[in-house]
Amino acid sequence: MDRFLGDGGMPLLTTFGVAFDAYGEGWAAAAWTPTPPCANPQGIVQGGVHAVVLDAAMNFAMLAGLERGDNGATLDLHVSTIRPARVGDVLRVRGEVVRLARSVAYLEARVRDEAGEVVSQATGTFIVRRRES
């Protein structure tokens, strides 16, 4: 799993200013300082960028909870943007497994600002692909 630290295996996340820096069984965390490509002309981070970052955090958290060689993919994603984030804001992202079953996983993720306030959040349903024994 250490190979996913940094961009989480997705170079697009580096472009967005995201760096995964910690994980454990069923969770993953990242620092996020949004860059200009994340934002509209007023400097506010687009909702779709939040979706990419939150989806990546949930995917990394799921991988951290699976056995080596297992993987998965997003089936459903619901994102809510609660307050604006701007280019240069110092944010934290955390994804967590809510339930991990044999063939499906339920996850949630949040972006928080420096004060700990929720900026955006997501829930996701993921298909789990177990390696053949």
Helices and strands as residue ranges (DSSP letters): G 2-4, H 11-16, E 18-24, E 27-32, G 36-38, H 47-65, E 71-81, E 91-100, E 104-112, E 118-129
